[in-house]
Every structure is written in structure tokens, then in C-alpha cells.
Amino acid sequence: MKIIKYFIEFLFVIILFFLFFLLRPKLSSYISGKLFEIIGPFFKSKKIIHKNMQRVFPDIKIERLNELTSLMWNNYGRIFAEYIFIRNFRFGKINSNIEIEGQEILDKIKKENTQVIFISGHLSNFELMAMHIVKSGINLCTIYRPLNNFFLNPIMEKIRSKYICEYQIKKGIGGLKKLINLKNKNFSTALMIDQRVSEGIHAKFFNDSALTTTIPSQLIKKYNTPIVPVSIERIEGIKFKIKIMKPIFFSNTESEKNITENLNKILEKMILKRPEQWIWSHNRWK
């Protein structure tokens, strides 16, 4: 049954990608956002989304819950349509739709050939962050979790490796070996720290315990590598703002839990600024 389900999803995505390809990026993003407002609730439980939001905003009213949920699905849909135009964001005219704050930080990292760890979360169109870092001339590898749908995953991997970041590393033991090999070649690393991971540790996230990746803290303790937080927000339509923050230096004598919880605090601020642009549908605190 799962194979049939994945194949139907695959056909649905291919048809939509083809239709969006015939339209302009702005119109495709708009239509897909509205479409996901309608179909999104059929794929993910509203109960989980509302429970997550209430965990972060305990006094939130039902009207605001429904508004945030609708806006989240709209952003989700826009990201979906924008995948087909990633090439345009990197090489085309719509690249000018991305405003950068802190470009001088990336320029300094490139000039001094410094190795850093870029961290962020699944905010707005999160794919554009790694794309811009690579475009700035920094040797980068990104850590990602493959899609469950094995029909769709090769397509998404191809888009990512061709237009976002060539060096894609799957989470897991095999990926860790590749990561260390690239780090020995002075590659910087980028990863999202907001996914629930079975191999992580329980760390405080919005005042509650959540399984969190320890990859950044492990790299800090082993290589004494600075952290560079990166955030992105959708300003309007297909216009975005990417903010590169100043490097943060942790002592490699600090505990993994302390480093991880400090990084979670940075992520919390990003989410609170534009909560409607974070993906609340994952069972993050399970």
C-alpha cells in the first residue's frame, strides 16, 4: 500500500511541477500557496500542528491558531512551487528578489578560507540559504534527510545538488564519514537543527524537552569550529531576506547539551519572528 501511495504522490507532484513550469514563478508560488491551504490538512493532522503551536504560545486563541495554520500551509505550498524555479533564483532575474544582510560575513569567511558551521531551520524557503552561501564562493556541504517517498527523493536530490549545493550528505553513519572527509578538505557545513532525530539528545526547545541533533556540538568539540546562524524570511510573494549572523565561538570544553540548548535558543528567536513561516506539522516534541 505504501508503494502505491508514494507512486500516486509522485504522479501528483510531477503533474503540478509541469503545470507550474508553464507559469511564471510569482503566479506559480501564489497558486501553489492557495492550493496547499486547501489540501494541506488532508496530509498532516491539524491536531499535531495546533498542539505544537499551543506548546510555544500557551495563551493563543483559536482564531490565531487557524490563521497561523493557514499561513503555514500557504508558505509550504509556495516552497513546493518554487523548487521548479530554483535555477531562476540562482542564475535568473529573480535572484534580485533576495535581499542579503551580512554579506560581508560570508565574504570574510571566503577570503580567509575559514571553516564554519552554518545552522538554521525550516523557515520560509529554506533552500535559498545554502544556495546563496555556495553562490558566495564558499566550499559547502549540506546535511539533509532524504524524503520518505523513494520515487520523489531522486528528483529532489538532483535539484539540490545541481542548483543549491553539490555536496549533499545524508544523515547517518555513511554520511558522517563523508562529512569528515570534506571537513578535512576545509569544507564548511550547513544543516537544519529543527528536525526530530532519533540519534540526538533531549535538549530544551521552547521550554520543553525535544530530541535534537548533536552534530554541531560534536563538530565544535572535535574541530573547534565557529557557528554562523542564518535566517530567512519571506517578505512578500517571492521576495526574501536572508540574514547572515556573526560567528559564535563556543569552547570545546562545553558540554554537548549546553551547546545544543544555546543553538536552540537562537532557532527559537528565528521562529518567533515569523512563526507562520516555520513548518509546524512535524511531531517535534514526540
N, C-alpha and C positions, 0 to 999 in steps of 0.2 A: 504493500500500500504506500509506503514511504517513497518508493521509486516512482510510482505513478504521480503522487503529489508533487514531487520535485520536478518531474518532467512537465507537468501542467504549468507549474510556476515558471519554468524555463521558457515555454512557448509564450506565456503571457508577457514575460519581460522582453523577449525578442520582438514581439509584435509592437509593444509600446516603444521600444528603442527605435524601431524602424519608423514609426509614426512621428516620434519626436525629431528624428533626424531630418524629416521633411519640413519641419517648422524651424523658426528662429529660436535661439537659446532663451530669450526673455519670455516668449509666448509658451514654449515647452515647459519651462520652470513653473510658470503660473498655472497652466492647465494641470500639470502633474501634482502640484500642491493641493489644488482643489479636489482632484481625484482621490488623493490619499486621505483627505479629510473624510471622504465617504467610505472608502474600502478599508482603511487602516484598522478600525475597530473589529473587523472580521478576522484579522490576522493575529492581533495581540489583545489580551484582556484589558479592558478599561479598569477592572478591579485592581490589577497589579500597578498600572500607571498611577491611579488615584492614591493607592496605598503608599507608593514611593513619594509622591508629592506631599502627602499629609505627614510623612515622616520628616520632611525638610521644612514644610510650612504647616505646623500643627493647628494654627488658627485659620487656615484658608477656608473660604466659603465655597459652596458647591458651584456657584456661578463662575468663580475664578478657576476652579478645578477644570470645569468643562471648557472654559476659554483656553487655558494653557494646553489642555489635551488636544484641542482642535488645532491650535497654532503649532504644536509639536508635530502632528501628522502633516500639516502643511509644509513645514520645513523638511521633514523626512521625504515627502514627495518631490520637493524641489531638488534635493540632493540626488534622488533617483534619476530624474531627467537630465541633470547637469553632468552625469557620468558620460553621456554620449558626446558632450561638448568639452570634455577636459582638455583635449588638444587645442581647442579655441582659446581656453583660458591661459594656456601656456604660450601659445605662439600667435594667437589671433588678436583682433582688436579689443575683444572683451577683457583682455589682460589688464587694460587700463581701468577696469571696474574694481580692481583690487588695490585698496589703499594700504600702505605699509607704514607702521610706526615702529621705529627701532631698527631700520635697515642698516644703520651704522654698526650695530652689534654684529650682524651677520657679516658685514664687510670686514670687521676686525677679526672675526673667527677665521675667515678665509685668508686674510693677509698674513696672520700669524700662524696659520695652519694648526689651529688649536682643535683638540678633540673634545667634544661636549656631548651631553645627553639632552636632547630636546624632549620635553614632556608636554602633553596636552590631553584633551578629552574629546569625545564625540560631540562636538559643538558645531552648529551651523554647517557649512560644507567643509568638514574637517580635512578632506583630501587635499584641499588647496594649500594647506600649510607646508606639508612635505614637498609639494610641487614647487613652491616658491623658494624653499631652502635650497633645493637642488639647483634651481634656476640661478640662484645667487652664487653658484660655483663651489658649494661645499660638498665634499665627499660624504655621502649619507647612505645609511642602510636603515630600513624601517622594519619594525616588528609588527606582524599582523596575525589575526586569527582567521583561518580560511572559512568561507561560508559553508554551512551545513549542506547546502544544495550543491552536489558534485557536478551537476550539469552547468550551473551558473558560475561556479568558482573559477574555472579556467578563463572565462571571458573577463571577469573582474581582475584576475591576476595579470592578464595581458594588458588591460587598460592601465593598471597601476604601474607595471614595470616599464611600459613604453612611454607614458606621459607624466607619471608622477615621480616615481623613484625606481631606478633599475634594480637596485639591490633589495629585494623583498625577502624577509626572513620569517618563516613560520614559527609560531610558538611551539616550544617543545625541546627535547634533548638534541635532536638533529639540528634544529635552528640555533641552539646555543653554541654549538661547535662552529657553525658558520659565522655567528656573531663575533666570537672571539678571534677567528681568523681575520675578519675585516677590521676589527679593532687593532689588531697587530699591524695592519696596513694603514693605521691612522684614520679610519673612518669614524665619523660621528654617528650617533644612534638616535632614532626618533621612535617614540612609542606612545600609545594612549594608555593612561593609567586608570581609566574608569571602568574597565571591564572586570566582571567577576571571574576569578581564576581559581581553579581547584588546587593549584600548586603554590598559592600565595599564603599570606599570613592574615590573621584577623587584626585589622587596624581601624582606628576611629575614623569614620567618614560621616559628616553631619551628625556628630554626637552619638553614633551607633556603630556597632562592630560590623565590618564588611571585609570579606576576603579580598585582598589587594595584592597586586603583583609586587615582587621584591626585586625585580630586575634592575631598576635604577639604583636601589641601595646596594645591591651586590656589586654593581659596576663602580659605584663610588668607593666602596671599601677595598675593592681589588685594584682599581686604576687611579683612584683619587681624581675622578673626572667631575668637572663642574656641571651643574644643571642649568638649562636655559628653558624656562617656561614659555610657551607660545599659545596665544589665544586667537580665536577668530570669531567674528560676529557678522551676521547678515544685516547690512544697513537698510537695504531696500531692494526687493526683487533679486537681481543677480549682481548686486553691488556689495562688496565685502570689505572688512577692515581686519587685517592681521597685525597683531601686536607681538613684537619680539621683546621679551623682558631681559633684564640684566642677569648675567650669570650668577648663580648661587653656589657658594663653596661650602660643602659640609666636611667635617673632619671624618677621616676614615676610621676613627675610633668610636664614633657614634653608633648606637645600636640600629639594626635594620628597621625595627619598629618605629623608633624616633624619627628617622629619616623619612620613612614611608608616611607617617602621620603628618609630618610637615609638608610633604608634597600634596597630600590630600587636602590640606588647608588651602593651598594655592589653587587647586582644582575647584574647591568649593566657591571661592571668590569668582572664578570664571563662570560657573553655573549660575550663581545668584545674580550676576549682571544681566544675563539674558536667559532665564530659565526655560522659556518657550523654545529655545534652540538647542536644548540638550535632549538626548534620547532617553526618555523615562521608562520605556517599555521593557527594559531588561530587569530581571529579578535580582537587583544589585545586592540586596541585603539578605538573601535567602539563607 
